[in-house]
Amino acid sequence: MAEKKKSIREDGAFLKKLLKDMLLIRRFEEKCARMYGLRKIGGFCHLYIGQEAVAVGSITALDLKKDYVVTAYRDHGHALECGMDPGVIMAELFGKSSGCSRGKGGSMHLFDVEKHMFGGNGIVGAHIPIAAGIALKISYKKEGGVVLCFFGDGAIHQGSFHESLNMAKIWNLPVVYICENNQYGMGTDFSRVSAVTDFSVMGASYGIEGKLVNGMDVMEVYEEVLKTVSNTRKKHVPAFLEIRTYRYKGHSMSDPAKYRTADELDNYKKQDPILGLKAHMLENRMLTDDEFTAIDKNCRSASEEAVRFAEESPEPKIETLYEDVLA
């Protein structure tokens, strides 16, 4: 009799990897908040704290040798999960020449061709057609890959979203559209500005199957995205997921987030994706408190090291101002 395949919920080594990745994002983002407060980071800076399960669970389901990630301006977590170096990311936030965009893009424009991380894009919804273009390339060259396209609830009413989904279905492009619904488009509750509050049905207008996923549970995110990616890869059809999550911080570092109550924030913090996975692992004896402390310490050290690298990196030379300019 064949041995029953172990569920990922029973795989301690795999879950430890998910836990470590989420903790690294959390500690990195907390360090970014401190550096912004010290004015080491300038410009826009959108933190991912609270949403870690979405990037980690989704991107873990990919094969980044042939798959791609395209996302919006809240992109630090996706970049880290794609394997980008924390020091190189922090250097970009500091505007240093050793950053991934040579210090020219900052927080919203993280990018790494080799790791198939295609942004980091600053204009709301403008990257959704780019994802369709990458998927068209994959399809045309028969590469067998899939694109994950992440965007927020604020982008779902942009024309580019609807045009891209229509085109993706007509051409049967291998792209999975993921709406990270963190409840607020800037400072407005998504339910106040949308005629439809279950975004998972919005792909139906274009014949694209959709599903609602709990974005506070990294195991559920991984399982659902893995199934969706596998189906998209096999059948060569686009898909749509609404992953319902929550950001603990304001829209950006300049937003005090006074438009929501302390009770609402506390309620979501009780669903924290990191603490939820930790509790599951402790309960099932896959983790000890000492092991968690050690993982956390390593993540804090990696974030400290990223800041050291950024601070020691050189400023861009003045002549680079006119390099990499298309027109």
ABEGO torsion letter per residue (X at the ends): XBBBBBBAAABAAAAAAAAAAAAAAAAAAAAAAAAAAAGABBEBBBBABGAAAAAAAAAAABBAAABBBBBBABAAAAAAAAGBBAAAAAAAAAGBAABAAGGAAEAABBBBAAAGBAOGBABBGAAAAAAAAAAAAAAAAGAGBBBBBBBBAAAAABAAAAAAAAAAAAAGBBBBBBBBBAGBBEABBAAAABABABAAAAAAAAGBBBBBBBAABAAAAAAAAAAAAAAAAAAGBBBBBBBBBBBABBABAABAGAABBAAAAAAAAAABAAAAAAAAAAAAGABBAAAAAAAAAAAAAAAAAAAAAAAABBBBBAAAAABGBAX
